[in-house]
Amino acid sequence: MTKSKKIKSAELVSEWSDIFRCPHCGTKMQVEAWKSLTCVHHHTFDFTKQGYLNLMKQPIKSNYDKTLFEARQHVVGETELFQLLHQRISEILSRLNKETITILDVGCGEGSHLHQIMEGRLDRSLVGIGLDIAKEGILQAAKNYIDPIWVVGNLANAPFQKNVFDVVINILSPSNYVEFKRLVASNGLIIKVVPRNNYLSELREVLMKSEKREMNNKDEVVSLFQDHFETTKRIPLTYRHKLNQTVLHDLVRMTPLAWSADPKRIQSFTEQESAEITIDLDILIGRNN
């Protein structure tokens, strides 16, 4: 009989239960009866039928909804727009001298980045965990991708033990460097992807109207990263990729910039048969001393 996603997830988490800590009391956790993750003080979190765990202490409402994450899954997971980024990170992981590599993707959303990176594992054994505060994102991740462990959780109180991950990945998502240092192993890697000035410039010019808004100064972002970690490398990644009309629609749907944009400007952008879109990123690689 084919195992359900719930059972498969419970089995995988059981293998790696030492990674987890209770978000309520901070104690160790274990899988019970292939249906729950429970701590020694009996705080209990059930596996959902989709296979993910919700380890939030209390629900938090997010503006990031099902529509946004479905669009993001299409753009990130099913097109080649971010393929070079995924390849670069997979190559970094392939150079680690470990038989099994544990990876935490913080702010993983619907999980497409982590899935694609693990698909390019280059003959390495990877154990991936995706963490996001948005339940809808983790729900989409669990529906679409089986292998990683998917967790709804708060980065400010991440439900994991100290120094248990070989790599922490943070792609175009808010950071908590204090937690990153706690979570990553001694001498482990932190891989942070930040936007440069021309990232999605064609889209931002439309959605941000004529206002002169600059992205966060990338040098300040890099400086803050270097304050916390020994930066071993900074890899710029810039290229353009052509998207058809269907993907342009989803590119707009996946960005919060569209929430306050002029509908006429959105319509003008999405009615194009195709458009070249710029990817302009820095991959920061740091080491936890």
Phi, psi and omega in degrees: 000137181290132180285145177285162176300324180299314180291317180300317179294317180299321179294318180294315179297324179300322178295330187239028184296337179295342179289331190274152169224150183292129179292343179274310188238354176078008182273171181293160184228159176212156178277134179238128174056026179056027180224344186217154169250121191229142178263176184292341177262014173069022166288125192236136180230119184275145169289136176280167179295335177281344175105002180263168177245136173254105183253027174283142177290328176206151182297144175234127180284134180237144176281352180276108190253182182302317181300315180299314184287329175295319178295318180295321178299321179293312185291312185279321187269339188237358175242177182262013185302320182251016185301317181295324176298313180298320179297317181298316182291320177300322178295321177299316180295325183293340181272355178286135185269067178217143181290320177234131184243125177264130186234133172246122174261109183268127185074045189285346182060232182272009168086003186293321178299310181298317179300312182294322178296318179290329176296331178264035190296345176056050176067018175259148176272116183244136172247112185252140172232129177253130182238132175207149180279342182273113181300321181298325178294312180295324176300315178296319180300313182294326179292323189264331187228129187270314195298308182294160173272128184251130187225127167277119183197165184259121181299332178292341177217063187298133186278050182224153180289172182284136171056045184252354182249135175289327183219135169246126180251140181218100189252110175052043186217154179302153183244159169220091189294331177298315178291322178303315180295326179290323189276324186277145181294159174302129183072009177283171185255144168243123179246111181245131178251122182236149179284141170266180191297333184259011180299123181049039185300324180297322180284316182296325178298327179281310188285336182262014176056221184258005182291144179270093179242126179262145174291162178308136181303118186294331179293324177293321178296315179296318180298318179296320177299317182290337176293334185256333185224153172286109183283116182268336181196149174231111187252111174283143180222109183226128177197170177238147181222136182275130179242143177277179187297320180299316181289326176299320176303313183288330176299321177291317183294335185271356184247133176298342178301335182284345185298326182245014183278158177292121181305326180292323178290323176297314181299318179299320180291316186279350177275355176294143176294326177195166178201148173277129181242136183267129169254124185219102190225158166245130172259111180263128179243117180240160178238138181273114182274000000 
